[in-house]
Structures are given as C-alpha cells and as structure tokens.
Amino acid sequence: MISIMLVCACEFIKPKNDKIEIREGITMEQLQEERYTFKTEQAYKNHFVHQTKNDNVIVTIFNVIKYNIRDDEMMNSASEAFDYYIFDIGLDNPSTKPFNALAFTKSCMLTNENPSNQYASLNYVFNMYNLQTDSAQVDTTYLHRFMNNAMPGRDFIRAKMFAFEVMKEDKSALYFRYKIDNKDYAYKVRDAIE
C-alpha cells in the first residue's frame, strides 16, 4: 500500500513538459493573433464588475479588493484607520493601432463625488497585499506594460494596478475615474454610507 502511494506521489511531482508547439510556416502576425485570442478568451471567462469600450480600447475592472493591512506591529494605526481599495484592471487593444496605456494610467484616480477630491494612491500597499496573499499569482511584468506610451494593437494586459487609501470614517461615495482619448469615465465603487 505504501509503495503504491509513493509511485503515485512521484507521478504527481514529475515536472510537466510545457513546450508550446509552433506550427510550421506560421507568421509572426498569426502567432500574435493566436496569443491575443488566447489571452482575451481566458480573461473574459472571469467575472468583471465594470467595462468601458470604445474603438481603441476596452477597459475592464475585473475586481475591486477592499483590503485591510494585517500587521499588528508595523501598521496597527494604519490598519485601524484606513481601508485600501486595490483595482484589478485589464486593458484590451482590439484594434491594430497602438494605444497610449501611460495616458490612461496617469488619468486613473479614486475620488468622492467631487473629482478634485482625490484619495492617495499608495504603491507600498501592493507589497503588503502580496506578502499576505498568494504572491505566486503576481506578475510584475504586466505592471510595467501599463507605463508604455504605445500598447501594441491586438494586445491585452491585466494587473492589480492601483491601491488607494481611504479613511474608515469617510462615508462618501467613491468613484474610480479615468480617461480614454481625453474623454472622462467614472465607475461608482461604493455608495455613500449613512
């Protein structure tokens, strides 16, 4: 009985052969198209909370994670006083023209009803979040791609991109605001809490 279990365990641990076979004669354009189709099909299988589409890009908010720092020694006062909202965002460029991902990224903010009242965006929250969750799922290469002036056509990127700090006593409605091609958009993250 024990030897059978060991054999099964060895089969379980054995590394997989994860080679991707590329068909002979396929062009780089065809390969990119297959890659794009695969990535978008996988992404859109997931539930999302909001989506904005135009001819140049599809912005998808897959999730808004309300996060509290769980570090009693370092951040006790912060964990008691603040909530952090982390945004899992996808950019899909279905066209063949480049899209300015950096302009989109720079335009993103969290506000209350008044767009000039912006909440602080804090990168260190990602480090805390990744330490306290399964960081194996975090791919930082995608974060850098949100900072490119020219996102190639027929491309898709997704990352947990923004973390905003909101005082727990702040009961205002929250809006995630962004621009696409100089047009303003807003997603209501939270209604005002009475």
Salt bridges, closest charged atoms under 4 A:
GLU11 OE1 - LYS14 NZ 3.61
GLU33 OE2 - ARG154 NH2 2.48
GLU34 OE2 - ARG23 NH2 2.75
ASP83 OD2 - LYS66 NZ 3.64
ASP83 OD1 - LYS168 NZ 3.95
ASP88 OD2 - ARG158 NH2 2.74
ASP155 OD1 - ARG35 NH2 3.59
ASP155 OD1 - LYS39 NZ 3.70
ASP155 OD2 - ARG145 NH2 2.17
ASP184 OD1 - LYS179 NZ 3.88
ASP191 OD1 - LYS188 NZ 2.96
